Amino acid sequence: MCGIVGYAGQRRAQPILIDCLKRLEYRGYDSAGIAVVGKDLQLFKSEGEIAVLEGKMPEMDGGLGIAHTRWATQGKPTTENAHPFADCSNRFAIVHNGIISNFMDLKDKLLADGHVFSSETDTEVFAHLVESEFEGDLLEAVRSAVARVEGTYAFAVVAKDGDGIVATRRESPLVVGLGNGENFIASDVTALLKHTNKMLFIEDGEVVRVTKDSVTVVDAAGNEVRREPHKVAWTLEDAEKGGYPHFMLKEIYEQPSAIHDSLLGRVESLDAEPFFSSGAFSSVKIVACGTSYHAGLVGKYIIEELAKIPTTVQISSEYRYSSAPRENPLIVLVTQSGETLDTMAAAREARRRGNRTVAIANVMGSAITREVDHVIYTRAGPEIGVAATKTFVTQLVALYILAMDLGTQSRTLSALAKRAVIGQLRSLPRAVQDVLNKAPEIEALAKKYHASRDMFFIGRNINYPVALEGALKTKEISYIHGEGFPAGELKHGPLALISKDSPVVAIAVKDHTYGKMLGNISEVSARGSPVIAIGFEGDTELEKYADDVLYIREIPPLFSPVPVVVALQLFSYYLARERGCPIDKPRNIAKTVTVD
Ligand code: F6R
């Protein structure tokens, strides 16, 4: 998974491309490169982050170019394997996001035809394919070249004697930004918000030619396609750090307003249009990866509580290869990016099985939105930090509302109960703000425990998935080995790992499992583990059991995952900061996983 950008206009392309590319760094950051068409085709690439490229590259002239930031899949993260790639004659430069699955076959044929390769990547074959298909028209050459490619891709190509970019996609995102006397292409709208909010989303199989004053889209058969551009509501400010040291911290602090925005117009009245008019379902299956999977696990408790519909949750990469049982569930695909390959494949599998599908997605116009029957947008705004925070919380909000709709439609949720749920949802921004106000206390806890090598997170019932999410955040950004467990499982194995060097974070809000949780805290304390408990304000009993207690305002347990997870996000953030980790860009991972 990588990020690509392109510019065609009257200004110097080089600084614009680098600036746009930096906004895509969350997609990968092990190497980067740029190609600009001026008097000649100038190409420069480098191992490392975009800042390294920026520091080393020569000045390039010209108002046309493409650039790339890479997250290695095929070939090591070296300068040779960085994009763009040129063909043998240095006439064409190309960048790619995706995987060419038949590249070995293609490479053998191209080698036999005398082409010379300079890298280990799958991508380089495309530069040579364009070279061999070119008969005077770059768009036609790209159309013929992609016809020979299997796999996933967004490609962008420039030619040394051309005046535009030709780009195409299959399953990898590609958007065209429309400016005045200049046009852009990118993997994601956030790269372009500084310059325009008028976007044209390119569909699978389409090829687009972008010059400074024209944008032409053709379908796979070569027929011109006309489509109205979208006006994206996100602003540049949404996509910048706004004074915070890290995107992750900014995004954690944006959660009260993200929740508020996600509710707006959706819970105005009891008689509002159903969020998702679905008909009745006898079961629901939620399918997702990573943090979105954890949101799905919380969603199971919410849907079963509010709608009384049996709900299962499966990781996308497992669901897509599982056998189809004799049931017809509503399939809910949860994905921030809307581009995660396994979740996309799961959506297709669900449709193949004849199931109704609904996606909970954050990125407008993202690939999954074209694969499903219905889309619920989370309205979290752009999330740049690799660690998902505000998108998790808004996914939960979407799941509460979905559960309310399902409950209303299946008549398991009374008007009175629904009114109470709406009231609780409206109070969530304040509950989250209360946790944010405790940041100094959470920071102090992180200072106390940041040197730990291992850390365990335990919870029960609806807060069990929140323990998993706390562990994921911690391992992902602080590199402390974090493990989450249902507290009841401790004695079935994990207790063997407990020691005085492995703090345990215990979510101990007052619900029907509270007494059992106190028992679990005693079990770990007895074995010498320091315990950090998260409980409701006023619960002084917890202080007898735990070494440290973090209090959150009391709310009905069904809604407690929202403030609890915010406390865990802040805790992992400060742990990572104390340990000097690159918080927004943790090693080895990228935000959008378009490989399986
Ligand atoms: C962790 C994280 C990942 C994503 C996962 C799914 O902080 O961000 O685990 O949740 O890669 O991504 P989406 O939601 O885009 O499908």
Boltz pocket constraint, residues with backbone or C-beta under 6 A from the ligand:
constraints:
  - pocket:
      binder: B
      contacts: [[A, 289], [A, 290], [A, 291], [A, 292], [A, 293], [A, 334], [A, 335], [A, 336], [A, 337], [A, 338], [A, 339], [A, 340], [A, 343], [A, 386], [A, 387], [A, 388], [A, 472], [A, 473], [A, 476], [A, 590], [A, 591], [A, 592], [A, 593]]
      max_distance: 6.0
